[in-house]
């Protein structure tokens, strides 16, 4: 099994050097979060992930979850690990101190999330879904609901879920049939069936707080008639203790391709008591608080699995002896050279490294923007950060998970036949990574969201939050003696992105299918340009450090070398994407349906 070690050196580079994490302490509410406080948090997160969660990753995959007498049993060791996780305060590190949280910046929490996803994605689903439910309730719940439920959710004594999908409706939530009937005491009786509910039931916590989409009797049809309700697995007494079971049962658990240690449940609500969260018929507004957070978190899942697969592949490539280097024997004392000398192995390893480190940098940029959005005292800065996050959320979700799946496949390929064997652990990364391209809105849906909602919003204002800093960097540095050679490939790709954006804007209104046909290619194009922008910024930071005492371990030299590979060998994909976008959608939309 691969031995995961959190990439703390690179994480600190992204947090402090690339995105000026030291300045977080200048934001209101973050005054105490200096490097002296944050570094130990990262160290301890790396320790629990490497020593506690990672050893359980294969256990969860081999055992899976089991439904026994109506209760889901998690794999061996998960409950003990969760207790350690909860007692260490990890369930509440990014939560409001008013409810018992530690209030750490999103910039730090994102790095912790990556470590959890790398070490044990199945385990991470349980606290991850709880945090999403916490955010939705914190943003939209009444003071009474927040006081009653949030402290125990923050402490991890209770968990949370999001219950959207039904057997007949997935993406089209306007087809939701679950009913909510008002009661005289202000509560509601919730009845219906929800499927694909991640962490829907488990034996880790004393209660589970379900956030459920349902329809009131007078609800208008479609998406505008959906409301959000809080439905606990067990009712809560006035003194805060647990009362009777609440008519929420797990009908079955899914037998899945991956993330087998995470219970994916069919939940039946049989006149379960619930309470309205937010306004009636405005449930999607509240649920999107959770969904958008989860979409960013799912992107980090792709990043985390890519890192784990990369580490496993590098370790194997250093020790596996096969053949001799084409340029001459590199290790004459051995029966063969390690496979890391071979060009195709290096192609795969460097692709994994370049995309993983690029995604970490881009994810860090978005996390920093979230901190500014929620904590800055500058109204304009908050708005600009909010618009950047809105634009890039579908990109992060789709790009990171696509690249994460590709990296997991590369990792398995480096192992060759041994990668296909379960005992070596690499094929599990492939299976675990695959779901991330599907749930929380498939990646095709993310692409449609990007071109259909985010690009035209406010006459293209969201797009300017990304285009302007990229254009400014190019204008300022394209002729730079050292940095210019890195900026020039970015400039060429950025021109392609601008032209593709204009094409989609022109055809989008008159021919929406034309824009939709280009959506996935456009998202990938924008995402690769964003990664290139991150790489140029990383090189800008690294160049002055090369040859100094700070680069004694070669970190900055390796950073520049990885950037060169990305710009030379990965970024040129933008040319093919641009050609596909400009070709239009006729070849796919005019193909006769009967011929499929």
JOJO-V248205 format. One line per field, one symbol per residue. ss: DSSP state (H for helix, E for strand, L for the rest). phi: phi as a letter, one per 20 degrees, with the letter a starting at -180 (. if undefined). psi: psi as a letter, one per 40 degrees, with the letter a starting at -180 (. if undefined). Layout:
ss->???
phi->???
psi->???
//
This chain:
ss->LLLLLLLHHHHHHHHHHHLLHHHHHHLLLLLLLLHHHHHHHHHHHHHHHHHHHHHHHHHHHHHLLEEELLEEELLLLHHHHHHHHHHLLHHHLLLLHHHLLLLLLHHHHHHHHHHHHHHHHHHHHHHHHHHHHHHHHHHHLLHHHHHHHHHHHHHLLEEEEEELLELLELLLHHHLLLEEEELLLLLEEEEEEEEEEELLLLLLLLEEEEEEEEEELLLLLHHHHLEEEEEELEEELLLLLEEEELLEEEEEELLLLLLLLLLEEEEEEEEEEEEEELLLLLHHHHHHHHHHHHHHHHHHHHHHHHHHHHHHHHHHHHHLELLLLLLLLLLLLLLLLEHHHLHHHHHHHHHHHHHHHHHHHHHHHHHHHHHHHHHLLLHHHHHHHHHHHHHHHHHHHHHHHHHHHHHHHHHHHHHHHHHHLHHHLHHHHHHHHHHHHLLLLLHHHHHHHHHHHHLLHHHHHHHHHHHHHHHHHHHHHLLLLLLHHHHHHHHHHHHHHHHHHHHHHHHHHHLHHHHHHHHHHHHHHHHHHHHHHHHHHHHHHHHLLLLLHHHLLLHHHHHHHHHHHHHHHHLLHHHHHHHHHHHLLHHHHLLLHHHL
phi->.gdfcgffffffgffeeedlfffgfeegndgeeeffefgfffffffffffedfgfeffgfffemdceclncedefgnfffffffffffnffcfddfgfdneemfffgeffffgfgfffeafgfffffffffffgffffecffgfffffdfgffffnfddbccddfcgdbdfeffegdgdcdfdfenecddcqcdcleflfbadecfbcdedcebdfgefffmffddddcecffdfdffenfedffdmdcefacfedfbkffdfddeddddlffccfdmefmdffffffgfffffffffgfffffffffffffffgfffdfebmcgfepgdcffdfbeffffegfffgfffffffffffffffffffffffffgecfeegffffffffffffegfffffffffffffffffgffgfmgffeeffenfffgffffffffdelngffffffffeedffegllnfgfffefffffffffedfdffeegfefgffffffffffffffffffegffcgfffffegfffgffffffffffffffffgffgfefneffdfemfffffffffffffeddgggffffffffffndgfeeeffgfef
psi->hihhhhgdddddddddddefddedeeiheedegiddddddddddddddddddddeedddddddaiihhfehhhiiheddddddddddeedeedfihddeeiefiiddddddddddddddgdddddddddddddddddddeiiddddddddddddeediiiihgdiidehcdgeeehehihhiideeaihhhahiifhhfdiifdidihhhhhhihidehiiadeehihihhidhihideeihaiiffhihdiiihidafdehhhihhhhgfihiihhaiiefdddddddddddddddddddddddddddddddddddddhhhaihdeihdgeeidiiieeehdddddddddddddddddddddddddddddddeeiehdddddddddddddeddddddddddddddddddddddeadddehddeedddddddddddedifhidddddddddddddehffeddddddddddddddddedehddddddddddddddddddddddddddedddgddddddedddddddddddddddddddddddddeeheidefdeeddddddddddddddeddedddddddddeeaeddddehhdee.
//
